[in-house]
Amino acid sequence: MVKAIVGVKVPNLTGGSAEMLENHHITKPVLIGEIQEDGQFAVVWQTDGLVAGDAWSDFLPGSKDIVASWQPPINCGNYNPKTKKCSGQNF
């Protein structure tokens, strides 16, 4: 079942599509908005395309080396390639 969702594409709220990645995060556009007086949002900046969702921050010491991939051979949501260990559940 886990393998079945990787690569699935569905419509997103911005008129494009989102794709499920092997780390179980989706691709999505990034939009920055400004609240208007009428309570609506005005988009003031957005990415040119989709941004791949990342499970771990590349900027934090505790997570910059961690990767998530629910595909073989890793099958782990928090795998450290340096230590070659999964520190959480794996399937």
PLY file of the C-alpha trace (Angstrom):
ply
format ascii 1.0
element vertex 91
property float x
property float y
property float z
element edge 90
property int vertex1
property int vertex2
end_header
0.00 0.00 0.00
2.83 2.43 0.85
4.38 1.98 -2.60
1.04 2.61 -4.32
0.83 6.29 -3.35
4.31 7.32 -4.50
3.99 9.12 -7.82
0.24 9.69 -7.53
-0.73 13.10 -8.95
-3.87 14.96 -7.91
-5.24 18.44 -8.61
-4.17 21.10 -6.12
-5.90 24.31 -5.04
-3.82 26.54 -7.33
-5.01 24.90 -10.53
-1.99 22.64 -10.99
-1.26 19.22 -9.64
0.57 17.81 -6.64
2.62 14.62 -6.68
3.33 12.31 -3.77
7.07 11.83 -3.35
8.91 8.81 -1.94
9.37 10.69 1.36
5.55 10.95 1.67
5.59 14.71 1.17
4.03 16.37 -1.85
5.15 18.83 -4.48
3.41 22.18 -4.19
3.73 25.80 -5.24
4.82 28.25 -2.56
2.80 31.44 -2.32
3.29 34.42 -0.04
0.21 36.52 0.50
-0.96 39.72 2.07
-4.28 40.03 3.88
-6.51 42.67 2.30
-9.01 44.92 4.11
-11.86 42.67 2.95
-10.19 39.63 4.57
-9.08 38.10 1.27
-5.47 37.38 0.34
-3.47 38.94 -2.45
-0.52 36.87 -3.68
2.58 39.07 -3.55
5.13 36.40 -4.53
5.15 32.81 -5.70
7.57 30.21 -6.97
7.84 29.67 -10.70
6.97 26.01 -10.31
6.39 23.28 -7.80
8.62 22.83 -4.76
9.37 19.33 -3.55
8.34 18.76 0.05
11.20 17.79 2.32
10.82 15.81 5.52
13.93 17.27 7.17
15.58 20.70 7.27
18.89 21.07 5.45
19.77 23.90 7.84
19.42 22.28 11.29
22.34 20.30 12.69
20.12 17.50 13.99
18.35 16.92 10.71
20.55 18.14 7.86
21.96 14.66 7.25
18.61 12.86 7.54
16.67 11.70 4.50
13.26 10.14 4.13
12.50 7.51 1.54
9.82 4.90 1.85
11.22 3.08 -1.18
13.78 0.26 -1.22
16.50 0.02 -0.15
15.97 2.69 2.56
12.29 2.18 3.57
12.70 4.68 6.39
11.39 8.14 7.24
14.52 9.27 9.09
17.55 7.56 7.61
21.06 8.86 8.25
23.30 8.04 5.25
26.44 8.79 7.29
25.65 6.24 9.99
23.59 4.05 7.63
20.92 3.75 10.32
17.21 4.40 10.55
16.32 6.03 13.85
12.58 5.46 13.58
10.11 3.00 12.19
10.91 1.29 8.97
8.76 -1.01 6.87
0 1
1 2
2 3
3 4
4 5
5 6
6 7
7 8
8 9
9 10
10 11
11 12
12 13
13 14
14 15
15 16
16 17
17 18
18 19
19 20
20 21
21 22
22 23
23 24
24 25
25 26
26 27
27 28
28 29
29 30
30 31
31 32
32 33
33 34
34 35
35 36
36 37
37 38
38 39
39 40
40 41
41 42
42 43
43 44
44 45
45 46
46 47
47 48
48 49
49 50
50 51
51 52
52 53
53 54
54 55
55 56
56 57
57 58
58 59
59 60
60 61
61 62
62 63
63 64
64 65
65 66
66 67
67 68
68 69
69 70
70 71
71 72
72 73
73 74
74 75
75 76
76 77
77 78
78 79
79 80
80 81
81 82
82 83
83 84
84 85
85 86
86 87
87 88
88 89
89 90
